[in-house]
Amino acid sequence: MRRFARAGNKVIFVNSISMGLTSITNKDLLPRITRKLRSYAKLARTTPEGITVVSPAALPFFGSAGARTVNRHLIGAQIGALARSRGLKKPILWIAIPTAVEMIGRFGESLVIYHVSDKYDANTMDHATDPALIRQLHECAIDKADIIFYSGRKLLSEATRGLERSHLLEQAVDFDHWSRVGGGELAVAPEIASVPRPRLGYFGAIEPWLVDQELITRAACERPSWQWIFIGNRSRGLDIEKLPNTHFLPAVRYDDLPRYAAGFDVCVLPWETEQPFTSYGSAIKVREYLATGKPVVISSLPEYESMRDVLRIARGHDEFFRLVAEALDERNPEAVRRRQASVAQGTWDARAEWVSKLIEEKLDLLQNR
């Protein structure tokens, strides 16, 4: 969206309306409600690129037909008024969550894009909405969309409807931003420099069901010298917080994050891939890791099998330990170059240009019907 805005397009970015509240037994229920209320208080803001960012007020009860009807009018009125104030007429509507299907047809849009980035009905951790309803909303969005993007190969391979309108939109990387790490000119953030080596680094969501806590707990006993560094928002209920060789840092501004990655010895993605939801993952951070040139060890994900020549992909805990040890011993400048070269052309600029062409072609078809 930043690339589209820089090209002179008017962009309104709507922060996620969610797929519903978590269970009342979830330890993060109150913190999440608090964060959402704070986002409502910010109203609309404008980024340096000219994007309008808004968190519309909505009822988080998508299992209720009545609540969805209220949201259809409530969210539609808020975004519609904002679009009119920004001079948007017949906008392109890009939705990236099944519950947003209720917005299709509300803005006189010229084109509808549905961006499928997760196996939505397999996510039973973040909300308590019935998976069958999520699947129904997802299929409705598929049927109504003019263009469908899938951000992962496994997601696309299992698609059964709308295939003629479907495309793989791979994750990308801000290569210039991350490749500075490999140049050696960045000063390591002091929070990282204070941690003993070797350092295994991770940034992103830190959820009890996402991070392979069994792997890290075992590593605390079998590889006590390895220091695990986690950067990002973490949920309550983690069992690994008190381990002597785990370090948790709060979320860091994107602009500053390369200084933290510069202090990693190995970049890791220790995900619990036995979770059906996680197995569909296509984490942006994997390409960002590669752009740094650092060795990368990840849990097995179908999305990255085609990149085995530059990634170390572990199919179990023993292999994860072996690959990390191998990565720590690596002294091959050519391996650094190959990792960076593997993602150098897959930039957000390239993705935005490709998407723009698809949109223009589809608009021409629709207008000439």
ChimeraX attribute file (.defattr): number of C-alpha atoms within 10 A of each C-alpha:
attribute: neighborCount
match mode: 1-to-1
recipient: residues
	/A:1	15
	/A:2	17
	/A:3	15
	/A:4	17
	/A:5	17
	/A:6	14
	/A:7	10
	/A:8	10
	/A:9	14
	/A:10	18
	/A:11	22
	/A:12	23
	/A:13	18
	/A:14	15
	/A:15	13
	/A:16	15
	/A:17	18
	/A:18	18
	/A:19	22
	/A:20	17
	/A:21	18
	/A:22	20
	/A:23	15
	/A:24	11
	/A:25	7
	/A:26	16
	/A:27	13
	/A:28	17
	/A:29	16
	/A:30	12
	/A:31	12
	/A:32	14
	/A:33	14
	/A:34	12
	/A:35	11
	/A:36	18
	/A:37	13
	/A:38	12
	/A:39	16
	/A:40	16
	/A:41	12
	/A:42	12
	/A:43	12
	/A:44	17
	/A:45	13
	/A:46	13
	/A:47	10
	/A:48	9
	/A:49	15
	/A:50	16
	/A:51	20
	/A:52	19
	/A:53	17
	/A:54	21
	/A:55	23
	/A:56	23
	/A:57	17
	/A:58	18
	/A:59	16
	/A:60	19
	/A:61	18
	/A:62	22
	/A:63	17
	/A:64	12
	/A:65	10
	/A:66	11
	/A:67	14
	/A:68	19
	/A:69	12
	/A:70	14
	/A:71	24
	/A:72	18
	/A:73	15
	/A:74	16
	/A:75	21
	/A:76	19
	/A:77	15
	/A:78	14
	/A:79	20
	/A:80	17
	/A:81	14
	/A:82	16
	/A:83	19
	/A:84	11
	/A:85	9
	/A:86	13
	/A:87	11
	/A:88	18
	/A:89	12
	/A:90	12
	/A:91	17
	/A:92	17
	/A:93	19
	/A:94	19
	/A:95	21
	/A:96	18
	/A:97	21
	/A:98	24
	/A:99	23
	/A:100	22
	/A:101	21
	/A:102	18
	/A:103	16
	/A:104	20
	/A:105	14
	/A:106	15
	/A:107	20
	/A:108	13
	/A:109	15
	/A:110	15
	/A:111	19
	/A:112	21
	/A:113	21
	/A:114	25
	/A:115	23
	/A:116	23
	/A:117	21
	/A:118	21
	/A:119	18
	/A:120	17
	/A:121	18
	/A:122	16
	/A:123	18
	/A:124	14
	/A:125	14
	/A:126	16
	/A:127	19
	/A:128	18
	/A:129	21
	/A:130	14
	/A:131	16
	/A:132	11
	/A:133	15
	/A:134	21
	/A:135	16
	/A:136	14
	/A:137	19
	/A:138	22
	/A:139	16
	/A:140	14
	/A:141	26
	/A:142	25
	/A:143	14
	/A:144	16
	/A:145	22
	/A:146	20
	/A:147	21
	/A:148	27
	/A:149	22
	/A:150	21
	/A:151	23
	/A:152	24
	/A:153	18
	/A:154	18
	/A:155	21
	/A:156	19
	/A:157	11
	/A:158	8
	/A:159	12
	/A:160	8
	/A:161	11
	/A:162	15
	/A:163	13
	/A:164	9
	/A:165	15
	/A:166	19
	/A:167	18
	/A:168	16
	/A:169	20
	/A:170	17
	/A:171	19
	/A:172	22
	/A:173	24
	/A:174	16
	/A:175	22
	/A:176	12
	/A:177	16
	/A:178	24
	/A:179	20
	/A:180	17
	/A:181	24
	/A:182	19
	/A:183	11
	/A:184	11
	/A:185	10
	/A:186	15
	/A:187	13
	/A:188	18
	/A:189	16
	/A:190	11
	/A:191	11
	/A:192	20
	/A:193	15
	/A:194	10
	/A:195	16
	/A:196	11
	/A:197	15
	/A:198	15
	/A:199	23
	/A:200	23
	/A:201	24
	/A:202	24
	/A:203	23
	/A:204	16
	/A:205	15
	/A:206	19
	/A:207	18
	/A:208	17
	/A:209	18
	/A:210	17
	/A:211	19
	/A:212	19
	/A:213	19
	/A:214	13
	/A:215	17
	/A:216	21
	/A:217	18
	/A:218	13
	/A:219	21
	/A:220	19
	/A:221	12
	/A:222	11
	/A:223	14
	/A:224	14
	/A:225	15
	/A:226	19
	/A:227	22
	/A:228	25
	/A:229	21
	/A:230	21
	/A:231	20
	/A:232	16
	/A:233	16
	/A:234	18
	/A:235	16
	/A:236	15
	/A:237	13
	/A:238	14
	/A:239	12
	/A:240	18
	/A:241	14
	/A:242	9
	/A:243	15
	/A:244	13
	/A:245	22
	/A:246	20
	/A:247	18
	/A:248	16
	/A:249	14
	/A:250	11
	/A:251	15
	/A:252	15
	/A:253	9
	/A:254	8
	/A:255	9
	/A:256	11
	/A:257	17
	/A:258	24
	/A:259	19
	/A:260	23
	/A:261	27
	/A:262	25
	/A:263	26
	/A:264	23
	/A:265	20
	/A:266	22
	/A:267	29
	/A:268	26
	/A:269	23
	/A:270	20
	/A:271	22
	/A:272	20
	/A:273	21
	/A:274	13
	/A:275	13
	/A:276	12
	/A:277	19
	/A:278	20
	/A:279	20
	/A:280	22
	/A:281	22
	/A:282	22
	/A:283	19
	/A:284	14
	/A:285	18
	/A:286	22
	/A:287	25
	/A:288	23
	/A:289	30
	/A:290	28
	/A:291	28
	/A:292	27
	/A:293	27
	/A:294	26
	/A:295	24
	/A:296	25
	/A:297	25
	/A:298	20
	/A:299	22
	/A:300	21
	/A:301	20
	/A:302	16
	/A:303	18
	/A:304	21
	/A:305	12
	/A:306	9
	/A:307	12
	/A:308	9
	/A:309	12
	/A:310	21
	/A:311	18
	/A:312	24
	/A:313	21
	/A:314	20
	/A:315	13
	/A:316	12
	/A:317	17
	/A:318	11
	/A:319	14
	/A:320	22
	/A:321	18
	/A:322	12
	/A:323	19
	/A:324	23
	/A:325	14
	/A:326	13
	/A:327	18
	/A:328	14
	/A:329	10
	/A:330	13
	/A:331	9
	/A:332	8
	/A:333	9
	/A:334	9
	/A:335	16
	/A:336	19
	/A:337	17
	/A:338	16
	/A:339	23
	/A:340	23
	/A:341	16
	/A:342	15
	/A:343	19
	/A:344	18
	/A:345	14
	/A:346	17
	/A:347	16
	/A:348	18
	/A:349	17
	/A:350	14
	/A:351	17
	/A:352	17
	/A:353	13
	/A:354	12
	/A:355	16
	/A:356	13
	/A:357	11
	/A:358	14
	/A:359	18
	/A:360	11
	/A:361	11
	/A:362	16
	/A:363	15
	/A:364	11
	/A:365	10
	/A:366	12
	/A:367	8
	/A:368	7
	/A:369	5
